[in-house]
């Protein structure tokens, strides 16, 4: 059994959104007294999911 699927590069908008979310998560790691630090894991997780979905589905 052979399962194949094609990966597509993410659009620039999705890529830039994921980069911004990743940078915010990184800033939240080192700045402990901000709202960003409370959601740093979720910011990084959303950035990763956006990149994964945009490579799996074309036009996302």
Buried (B, 14 or more C-beta within 10 A) or exposed (E): EEEEEEEEEBEEEBBEBBEEBBEBBBBBEEEEEEEBBEBBEEBBEBBBEBBEEBBEEEEE
